[in-house]
Amino acid sequence: MKHRSRNFHSRAIVLKRSSVGETDRIVTLLTQEYGRLVAIAKGVRKLSSTKRASLEPGNYIQAYFIKTKSLPLLIQTKLLDDSNQIRNNLAEIRKLTQFLEILEKLFVEEEIEAKLYQEILNLRKNIVSQKITNRQIKISLENLIGRLGYPHLKDTEFNCVLDYVSALADKPMRSFEYLTLPDQ
């Protein structure tokens, strides 16, 4: 019988987080090796937590985990690229929030092809650095949806990426609808 390690690590985009109890958070990450990964971060809401700042949505991190019977336990993080530069611009926060929600809805818990994951990282970086227009984001997301094996947006009855992703995930989108607006 082969012994498997309880510890594992991965680079990940922080997609979302939600508070649990007084000091813990459930964190949803997008990794190349595991796809969408949901983990628990114990004590991360304490002011003294070293993981607190790195677990902001949109950040790109190196994360270390311990496998448990339920959710993996996120034990350590290292910030590789933060999304802090857009935090003072509401329109840019909207773009990033929408992008992260779309990723969270589209991906499941399985490995992502390396080239596709790199494209997602590049799109994230361009959104964070504000080097991309709404139209370019929309085109990139349409191509991403196609690469995942879904029909292209123009081949469906949907007019916008948000409605299409909502239908694919069978869940309503909760974030801002910047992708339905014309370029400014």
C-alpha positions, -999 to 999 in steps of 0.1 A, spaced: 0 0 0 14 34 -11 16 61 16 1 94 4 11 127 20 -15 146 39 3 179 29 0 196 -5 6 230 -20 -5 249 -50 -4 284 -66 -39 298 -67 -61 328 -74 -83 337 -45 -119 337 -59 -139 344 -28 -141 341 10 -168 339 36 -166 342 73 -173 312 95 -174 314 133 -155 342 150 -121 339 134 -122 314 105 -130 318 68 -140 294 40 -118 303 10 -125 294 -26 -94 292 -48 -87 284 -85 -56 262 -89 -42 245 -120 -37 212 -102 -70 209 -84 -93 233 -103 -117 251 -80 -106 243 -44 -126 252 -13 -105 252 20 -109 264 55 -85 290 69 -85 288 107 -79 320 127 -74 341 96 -98 369 108 -76 376 138 -57 409 136 -25 390 142 -30 365 113 -2 365 88 -25 350 61 -51 377 64 -39 401 37 -30 375 12 -65 360 12 -82 390 -4 -102 382 -35 -81 386 -67 -48 379 -51 -24 353 -66 -9 332 -38 12 301 -30 -9 281 -6 -1 252 17 -27 227 29 -33 197 51 -59 172 39 -87 165 64 -118 144 63 -138 174 51 -124 206 37 -86 209 33 -70 231 60 -52 262 46 -22 264 69 2 289 52 1 314 23 27 335 4 15 364 -16 28 362 -52 9 391 -68 -17 413 -51 -47 431 -65 -43 460 -42 -37 486 -69 -73 487 -80 -89 489 -46 -95 527 -49 -114 525 -82 -149 512 -80 -152 504 -118 -120 483 -117 -132 465 -85 -164 457 -104 -144 442 -132 -123 420 -109 -153 410 -88 -172 399 -119 -142 380 -134 -137 361 -101 -174 352 -98 -174 339 -134 -143 317 -127 -159 304 -96 -191 295 -114 -174 279 -145 -148 257 -129 -151 225 -110 -128 205 -88 -105 190 -115 -71 198 -131 -70 228 -155 -49 225 -187 -16 245 -181 -21 268 -212 -57 276 -202 -46 284 -166 -19 307 -178 -44 325 -200 -66 330 -169 -36 343 -149 -28 367 -178 -64 380 -179 -64 384 -141 -31 404 -143 -44 426 -171 -76 434 -151 -56 441 -120 -31 463 -138 -60 481 -157 -45 473 -191 -76 459 -207 -109 472 -219 -144 459 -211 -147 446 -247 -113 428 -245 -124 411 -212 -157 401 -228 -140 386 -258 -114 368 -235 -143 353 -214 -162 342 -244 -131 324 -257 -125 309 -222 -161 296 -222 -155 280 -256 -122 264 -245 -142 248 -217 -163 230 -243 -194 252 -241 -210 267 -273 -197 302 -281 -219 330 -268 -229 341 -303 -243 306 -310 -267 309 -280 -298 329 -273 -279 350 -247 -268 386 -252 -242 389 -225 -216 368 -207 -233 371 -173 -266 357 -185 -248 328 -202 -226 319 -172 -257 321 -150 -275 296 -172 -244 273 -174 -240 273 -137 -277 272 -130 -271 299 -104 -277 337 -106 -247 360 -107 -244 382 -77 -218 408 -87 -220 439 -108 -230 437 -144 -202 456 -161 -200 432 -190 -234 443 -202 -224 479 -206 -208 493 -238 -171 503 -237 -164 537 -224 
